[in-house]
Amino acid sequence: MPKLFIVSLGCPKNLTDAEVMAGQFAAAGFELTADESEADIALINTCAFLSSAVKESEKEIKRFISLKERGKLSKIAVTGCLVERERAAILKKFPQIDAVVGINALESVCLALNGGERVIIPPAAPLSSPKLKLRLTAPHSAYLKIADGCDNRCSYCAIPMIRGRFRSKPLKEVIKEAENLARSGAREISLIAQDTTFYGTDLYGRPELYKLLKELVKIGPIKWLRLMYVYPDRLSPELLRLIRDEEKLCHYLDMPLQHISDNILRMMNRRSTGKSIRNKLAEIRKTVPDLALRTSFIVGFPGETGKDFGELRRFVADAGFDNVAVFEYSREPGTPAAELPGQTPDKVKAARLSGLVSVQSRVVDKKNKALAGATVRVLLDSPVSGRTYRDAPEIDGKVEVITDAISHKPEAIGRKTKKPYGLRPTAYGSVGVPPALKAGEFVNVKITGAAGYLRRGIIVSAKGELK
């Protein structure tokens, strides 16, 4: 039985594609392995959103080609966004690749490797739930892609060129897929798309995220539903009230804002304005006061002045975001922004990134002080660490948990070993943990300390109000 090793680079949306291909291989009789030294075949699911991601993808391809040339592998398949960005030209650069499969042909990857057509890159088609899928995340936490592609046409973004127009999965198929995830052990589902708030518009003529969520909360085993990639201008009052009122909907939103200056937002071709963003944040805080907000910003966009960046710094200092990702502007070929005048020097971009990260660090310090002594509900990702509703898997913070005061010593925190969940390594600890604690359980934790996005606390009984 041939053994397959999968590398999935980039975002969770890419990971869900890797899960579809893993299902195909498993059904075809392949054995999936978490140890690349055991593999006969390597599948590299690439990312190409930014030039840095292209470099990372090409580095991985070269690494596996080297293994193949030394007789460590028999075949290599390359899939994902780099394939869509470079098309068949990828074979001219890397002729040692055995199969090149686009994102709209995931179910043909086995065929391509087993003597079928070497390059399969069909155009985008209506989106539907996969017939086969093998989870590559922790058993208790899953991603569910409800749509693909994007119609927003932000001037800096290559996603529409890579993934095509926005396409939603039919509502009934999404519900069935969520039920299957629940049966497989998922207690947390993160809904993902390029724009989750646009879900259903292409199929039903109007957004149907509200209707979808009303159905998903009925699935008994699911305890947390998390919304990722929410656009502020499409976040309706009705949807906010649903988040407030439905216990299973995490009081959490991942809402990329990218900037606050009207000048930059206009050049980015964003629908929002500085005023509309501030108004939306005020509406969120009023409707769901304890809602956790993650966002992202781009610094050094062409034409960004010191005044524009100063406005962004002040905004981040005042807004109180729970988690912030900051990116230097990347000049992507084929995007409108790549042709704009006033491209920002790399040194300026780096300095602005560092400055904005420092501002957010001070915000996080204040939040950590307010959290000290509070009791929070934690979903364990391992026997010694987990996340609150405020933390999305893999991208936000975590809580290290201990069970008694004796083991609550500085030297007893953070010792880790590595074990795999599916095909991806996850950190485990080994100090002061009784066998009863396991990943996928909910526990109550009293926060005793925090640094940055890492919190620590002691497991307690369910007393008092949870935060």
PyMOL commands that set and color helices and strands:
alter all, ss='L'
color gray80, all
select helices_A, chain A and resi 12-27+36-38+51-69+81-86+89-93+106-113+159-163+171-183+196-198+201-204+209-216+232-234+237-245+262-267+274-287+306-319+336-339+346-371+410-412
alter helices_A, ss='H'
color red, helices_A
select strands_A, chain A and resi 3-8+31-32+41-46+75-80+99-101+119-120+141-145+147-148+167-168+188-192+224-227+249-254+292-299+323-328+375-382+385-387+398-402+416-421+424-429+442-451+454-460
alter strands_A, ss='S'
color yellow, strands_A
deselect
rebuild
show_as cartoon
